Amino acid sequence: MNNLYISPSRIVPTALIALWTMQCLSSAIAEPSSLHSQQAAQNSEIIDIISNANGHDLNLLVKLKHQPHIAATQITDNGFTLSISGLLLHQASIDPPTKTYITSVEVMSETNLQSSKLEFSTPRLTQIRTEIFKNAILVSAKLAKPAPLNSHTAAQSQQLSITAPQKARITPPQSINQEKHFRDVFQLTASYCMQAKKLLSEDAWNLEAVADHALCMVANDKLDEAQISVDQIQSFSPNNWKAALTAGEILRLKGDVSQSKIQFSYAMQYVENPEMKKTIANWAARD
């Protein structure tokens, strides 16, 4: 299986995607679709995948070596599938960099159907639309607010090779005192929370400040306000560890221990600081 890599430099503004597609539009529609139906599928490959998000709008441009005949998309629990008729793509696993809104892409050929399928793992989507251009496919979708995990989606997410958190092995060397407060463990001091509030007053879309504010809200038992901040962060930065930690604590305080541990495991996966990983693991082990 080939391992492809999407360069971070390929994350471009929506305007550039639009310009590229406009340049290719006339030549893409010059050949009648009826001719494509008479052609056999040909071996091809993916040249690049360009990812861009603006607010809740997600655009993915899949650039191909040859012209696709037909393309169709379908939303799944973990993202969406893109079926391409007329091209047999090399089987591959694409491992994108962070902050592309694509967690992984699995490419499979379906020789008997003379087509290929790409399985994209992304944040949850609602609307999705597909357009064919010259040697390219443009997928436009809407990012959805994260829905509460249930046992079905949790089980599926654990099957993903890249994003799924492994079942947390919570065996910390030292457990946290049951009486210790979330505020104290994660050092959510008054000055820390005041700084987050100040940054938010200056820029309401400072996502790190929103994440810090969410932690402060859950530390003060303001669960509804904390959840609003979590939804905002996860719509635009789904791999934010502070948002996952806050979501886990909200669920824990509401008595949903099993789902809270899933969120804590996400937080442990997303955070880079090894000491913070241990702190989160210790906190998750309390229940």
Rosetta blueprint (number, residue, H / E / L):
1 M L
2 N E
3 N E
4 L E
5 Y L
6 I L
7 S L
8 P H
9 S H
10 R H
11 I L
12 V L
13 P L
14 T H
15 A H
16 L H
17 I H
18 A H
19 L H
20 W H
21 T H
22 M H
23 Q H
24 C H
25 L H
26 S H
27 S H
28 A H
29 I L
30 A L
31 E L
32 P L
33 S H
34 S H
35 L H
36 H H
37 S L
38 Q L
39 Q L
40 A L
41 A L
42 Q E
43 N E
44 S E
45 E L
46 I E
47 I E
48 D E
49 I E
50 I E
51 S E
52 N E
53 A E
54 N E
55 G L
56 H L
57 D E
58 L E
59 N E
60 L E
61 L E
62 V E
63 K E
64 L E
65 K L
66 H L
67 Q L
68 P L
69 H L
70 I E
71 A E
72 A E
73 T E
74 Q E
75 I E
76 T E
77 D L
78 N L
79 G E
80 F E
81 T E
82 L E
83 S E
84 I E
85 S E
86 G L
87 L E
88 L E
89 L E
90 H L
91 Q L
92 A E
93 S E
94 I E
95 D L
96 P L
97 P L
98 T L
99 K L
100 T L
101 Y L
102 I L
103 T L
104 S E
105 V E
106 E E
107 V E
108 M E
109 S E
110 E E
111 T H
112 N H
113 L H
114 Q L
115 S E
116 S E
117 K E
118 L E
119 E E
120 F E
121 S E
122 T L
123 P L
124 R L
125 L E
126 T E
127 Q E
128 I E
129 R E
130 T E
131 E E
132 I E
133 F E
134 K L
135 N L
136 A E
137 I E
138 L E
139 V E
140 S E
141 A E
142 K E
143 L E
144 A L
145 K L
146 P L
147 A L
148 P L
149 L L
150 N L
151 S H
152 H H
153 T H
154 A H
155 A H
156 Q H
157 S H
158 Q L
159 Q L
160 L L
161 S L
162 I L
163 T L
164 A L
165 P L
166 Q L
167 K L
168 A L
169 R L
170 I L
171 T L
172 P L
173 P L
174 Q L
175 S L
176 I L
177 N L
178 Q L
179 E L
180 K L
181 H L
182 F H
183 R H
184 D H
185 V H
186 F L
187 Q L
188 L L
189 T L
190 A H
191 S H
192 Y H
193 C H
194 M H
195 Q H
196 A H
197 K H
198 K H
199 L H
200 L H
201 S H
202 E H
203 D L
204 A L
205 W L
206 N L
207 L H
208 E H
209 A H
210 V H
211 A H
212 D H
213 H H
214 A H
215 L H
216 C H
217 M H
218 V H
219 A H
220 N L
221 D L
222 K L
223 L H
224 D H
225 E H
226 A H
227 Q H
228 I H
229 S H
230 V H
231 D H
232 Q H
233 I H
234 Q H
235 S H
236 F H
237 S L
238 P L
239 N L
240 N L
241 W H
242 K H
243 A H
244 A H
245 L H
246 T H
247 A H
248 G H
249 E H
250 I H
251 L H
252 R H
253 L H
254 K L
255 G L
256 D L
257 V H
258 S H
259 Q H
260 S H
261 K H
262 I H
263 Q H
264 F H
265 S H
266 Y H
267 A H
268 M H
269 Q H
270 Y H
271 V L
272 E L
273 N L
274 P H
275 E H
276 M H
277 K H
278 K H
279 T H
280 I H
281 A H
282 N H
283 W H
284 A H
285 A L
286 R L
287 D L
